[in-house]
Amino acid sequence: AMPVASQEIITRLQIFLDQRNFGPGKIDGGWGEFTAKALVRYQISTGQKPTGQIDPQMQAELEKIFPIYTNYTLTAGDFARVNPELPYKPKEEAKAKGGLVYRSIAEFVGERFHSDGDYIAKLNKGVNLEKAKVGDSFRVPNVHPFEVETLKEVGDLPAKPQYVKRLVKVDTRYRMLDVFDGDRLVCSFPITPGSKRLPAPIGTWRIVGIATLPWFRWDEAMLEHGQRSENYYNLPPGPRNPVGVVWIGLNKRGIGIHGTNSPNTIGRSGSHGCIRLANWDAVRVITEVTDGMTVQIF
């Protein structure tokens, strides 16, 4: 097991990077691929030498992260966003009353604090998240929470003309999405970029619409072969919708940049041709992009 001191240093680093929109993947207190990539990209964005190392200057910045952890108390509203009986099959998901919410309070708390239920359980030894009730408090990473309840169902967000000349770069081999404003790297997040069967479409594209809390047209033929059929289900919005809570459409039919119903798989499994982000990262990406922007996938 990692020593407590090392875990705290890495957690500080992950929080530091997350606060600055250089996503380290899920916060777990462990040094990993995406923490390293986020650090390098942060260093590039600030004009530092991209060493990927915690130098004395960075160490001094990390010491300002205080407290590392905070407490979160569950509310009745939190439990209203959880449905342990939520089905998994699209046919039944299409009928889900209340939308595609979380399947457990552990899922809810984990995603809210850019982590997962396992790490929350590790921070709260001896506590059974599955038996939690209103008023219970948990130790969580001190990040700005992903507040799903603040999102509204919007089919097309207003354009931000000041961002139209920005550029989104999607590196499918490195599995990172970067937003540039001229030569300046604005933000960077880990992704899942398609699969061997349906890889992300290499080329230069354009953003043609951005939606929050989107519905999803589940069409097996489209997902497996890239061709629409008349055998489909319309899945309602929610954090466990297959495209998560955000859809950034490209001028390539059926392809977009979006959230996910399974944040643990970001960077570690395939998707159906699209670019997947953790929901907490997806909601930050849409604050930095707009319709008409160029997206390079390579």
C-alpha positions in Angstrom: 0.0 0.0 0.0 1.1 3.5 -0.7 2.4 5.4 2.4 -0.1 8.0 3.7 2.4 10.8 3.1 2.8 9.8 -0.6 -1.0 9.4 -1.0 -1.5 12.9 0.4 1.1 14.4 -1.9 -0.5 12.8 -5.0 -4.0 13.8 -3.8 -2.9 17.4 -3.4 -1.4 17.3 -6.9 -4.6 15.8 -8.4 -6.7 18.4 -6.7 -4.3 21.2 -7.8 -4.5 20.0 -11.5 -8.3 19.4 -11.3 -8.9 22.9 -10.0 -7.0 24.3 -13.0 -8.9 22.3 -15.6 -6.1 19.9 -16.3 -7.9 16.7 -15.5 -5.9 13.9 -13.8 -8.6 11.4 -14.3 -10.4 10.2 -11.2 -9.0 11.4 -8.0 -7.6 8.4 -6.1 -4.4 9.5 -4.4 -2.3 7.3 -6.7 0.3 8.3 -9.3 -1.0 7.2 -12.7 -0.9 7.8 -16.4 -3.4 10.7 -16.5 -2.0 12.4 -13.4 1.4 12.4 -15.2 -0.1 13.7 -18.5 -2.1 16.4 -16.7 1.0 17.6 -14.9 3.0 17.8 -18.2 0.2 19.7 -19.9 -0.2 22.1 -16.9 3.6 22.8 -17.1 3.3 23.5 -20.8 0.4 25.9 -20.3 2.3 27.9 -17.8 5.5 28.1 -19.8 7.5 25.7 -17.5 9.8 23.0 -18.7 7.5 19.9 -19.1 9.3 17.5 -16.8 6.3 15.8 -15.4 8.0 16.0 -12.0 7.0 17.7 -8.7 9.8 20.3 -8.4 10.3 22.7 -5.4 8.1 25.4 -7.0 5.2 22.9 -7.5 5.7 21.5 -4.0 5.2 25.0 -2.6 2.0 25.3 -4.6 0.8 21.9 -3.4 1.2 22.9 0.2 -1.4 25.6 -0.3 -4.0 22.9 -1.0 -5.7 22.9 2.4 -7.7 21.1 3.5 -7.0 18.1 1.3 -10.3 16.6 2.3 -13.6 18.0 3.4 -16.9 16.5 4.7 -20.0 16.1 2.7 -23.4 15.5 4.3 -26.1 13.6 2.3 -29.4 15.3 1.7 -32.9 14.0 0.8 -32.3 15.6 -2.6 -29.2 13.4 -3.1 -31.2 10.3 -2.6 -33.8 11.6 -5.1 -31.0 11.3 -7.7 -30.4 7.6 -7.0 -32.5 4.7 -8.2 -31.1 1.2 -7.1 -33.7 -0.4 -9.4 -32.6 1.4 -12.5 -32.4 -1.2 -15.4 -29.4 -1.8 -17.6 -31.1 -2.9 -20.8 -32.0 0.0 -23.3 -35.6 -1.3 -23.7 -36.2 -0.9 -20.0 -34.0 2.2 -19.6 -36.2 4.0 -22.2 -39.1 3.7 -19.7 -37.2 4.8 -16.6 -39.3 7.3 -14.6 -37.2 10.1 -13.3 -34.5 9.7 -16.0 -31.3 7.7 -16.0 -30.0 8.7 -12.5 -27.4 7.1 -10.3 -27.7 3.4 -9.3 -26.3 3.9 -5.8 -25.3 6.6 -3.4 -21.7 5.5 -3.7 -21.9 6.3 -7.5 -23.4 9.7 -6.7 -20.9 10.7 -4.1 -17.9 9.4 -6.1 -18.9 11.3 -9.3 -19.8 14.4 -7.3 -16.2 14.6 -6.1 -14.4 13.5 -9.3 -13.6 10.1 -7.8 -15.4 6.7 -7.3 -17.1 4.8 -4.6 -14.0 2.7 -3.9 -11.9 5.7 -3.1 -14.6 7.3 -1.0 -14.9 4.0 1.0 -11.1 4.1 1.5 -11.3 7.6 2.9 -14.1 6.4 5.3 -13.0 3.1 6.6 -15.6 1.1 8.4 -18.5 3.1 6.8 -20.9 1.2 4.5 -21.9 3.6 1.8 -24.7 1.3 0.6 -26.4 1.7 4.0 -26.0 5.5 4.1 -29.0 7.7 5.0 -29.9 11.4 5.0 -27.7 13.3 7.4 -24.7 11.0 7.1 -21.4 12.7 6.5 -18.4 11.4 4.5 -14.8 12.5 4.0 -14.3 13.5 0.3 -11.5 15.1 -1.8 -11.7 18.9 -1.5 -12.6 19.6 -5.2 -15.3 21.8 -6.6 -18.2 19.3 -6.7 -19.9 18.2 -9.9 -23.5 19.3 -9.1 -25.6 17.5 -11.6 -28.7 19.1 -10.1 -27.7 22.5 -11.6 -27.9 21.2 -15.1 -30.9 21.9 -17.3 -32.1 20.0 -20.4 -31.0 22.3 -23.2 -30.9 21.2 -26.8 -28.5 23.8 -28.1 -26.5 26.1 -25.9 -26.0 29.7 -27.0 -22.9 30.3 -29.0 -19.9 32.1 -27.6 -18.5 34.0 -30.6 -15.3 34.9 -28.6 -14.3 31.3 -28.7 -14.9 30.4 -32.3 -11.3 30.6 -33.3 -10.2 28.3 -30.6 -9.1 24.8 -31.5 -9.9 21.4 -29.9 -7.2 18.7 -30.4 -8.1 15.1 -29.8 -5.1 12.8 -29.5 -6.5 9.3 -29.9 -3.2 7.5 -29.2 -2.3 9.6 -26.1 -6.0 9.7 -25.1 -6.2 13.3 -24.3 -8.4 16.2 -25.4 -6.8 19.7 -25.4 -8.4 23.1 -26.0 -6.1 25.8 -27.5 -6.6 29.5 -27.8 -3.9 30.4 -30.3 -0.7 29.0 -28.9 -2.1 28.9 -25.3 -3.2 25.6 -23.9 -6.5 26.4 -22.1 -7.4 23.0 -20.6 -6.8 19.3 -21.0 -8.8 16.1 -20.1 -8.4 12.4 -20.4 -10.7 10.6 -22.9 -11.8 7.3 -24.4 -11.5 7.7 -28.3 -13.6 5.1 -30.1 -12.6 1.5 -30.5 -10.9 -0.9 -32.9 -14.3 -1.7 -34.5 -15.5 1.9 -34.7 -12.5 4.2 -34.2 -12.8 7.9 -33.7 -12.9 9.6 -37.2 -9.5 10.9 -37.9 -9.6 14.3 -39.6 -10.7 17.9 -39.1 -14.3 18.6 -38.0 -16.5 21.3 -36.7 -18.7 21.7 -33.6 -22.3 22.0 -34.8 -24.2 22.0 -31.5 -23.8 21.6 -27.8 -26.5 20.1 -25.5 -26.8 19.4 -21.8 -28.8 16.6 -20.3 -29.3 15.1 -23.8 -31.6 12.3 -24.8 -29.8 9.4 -26.5 -31.1 7.5 -29.5 -29.9 3.9 -28.8 -29.7 2.1 -32.1 -27.7 -1.1 -32.1 -27.0 -0.9 -35.8 -25.6 2.6 -35.4 -23.5 1.6 -32.4 -22.1 -1.6 -34.0 -21.9 -0.7 -37.7 -22.2 3.1 -37.9 -25.6 2.8 -39.8 -29.0 4.0 -38.6 -31.9 1.6 -38.4 -35.5 1.8 -37.4 -35.0 -0.4 -34.4 -34.1 2.0 -31.6 -35.0 3.4 -28.2 -35.0 7.0 -27.0 -33.2 7.0 -23.6 -34.0 9.8 -21.2 -31.4 12.2 -19.8 -29.3 11.7 -16.7 -25.8 10.9 -15.5 -26.3 7.2 -16.4 -27.4 8.0 -20.0 -24.8 6.4 -22.4 -23.6 9.9 -23.4 -23.6 11.3 -19.9 -24.8 14.8 -19.3 -23.2 16.6 -22.3 -23.3 16.1 -26.1 -21.0 18.2 -28.3 -22.0 17.3 -31.8 -19.6 17.3 -34.8 -20.4 17.7 -38.5 -19.9 13.9 -38.8 -23.2 12.1 -38.4 -23.6 10.3 -35.1 -20.2 11.4 -33.8 -19.6 13.7 -30.9 -17.7 14.5 -27.8 -19.7 13.6 -24.7 -19.9 12.4 -21.1 -20.3 8.9 -19.9 -22.4 6.6 -17.8 -19.2 4.8 -16.6 -16.4 7.2 -15.5 -14.1 4.4 -14.4 -13.7 3.3 -18.0 -12.3 6.6 -19.3 -9.1 6.0 -21.1 -9.3 2.3 -20.4 -12.0 0.9 -22.8 -13.5 1.5 -26.2 -16.5 3.6 -27.2 -18.6 3.6 -30.4 -16.6 6.0 -32.5 -17.2 9.0 -30.2 -14.9 10.9 -27.8 -15.9 10.1 -24.2 -15.1 12.2 -21.1 -16.0 11.8 -17.4 -19.1 13.9 -16.7 -17.3 16.2 -14.3 -14.8 17.0 -17.1 -17.4 17.2 -19.9 -19.3 20.0 -18.1 -16.0 22.0 -17.9 -15.2 21.5 -21.6 -18.4 23.1 -22.7 -17.5 26.3 -20.8 -14.4 26.6 -23.1 -15.9 25.7 -26.5 -18.6 26.8 -28.8 -20.4 26.1 -32.1 -18.3 26.6 -35.2 -15.0 25.7 -33.5 -12.6 23.4 -35.3 -11.9 19.9 -33.9 -8.8 18.0 -35.0 -8.9 14.3 -34.3 -5.6 12.5 -34.9 
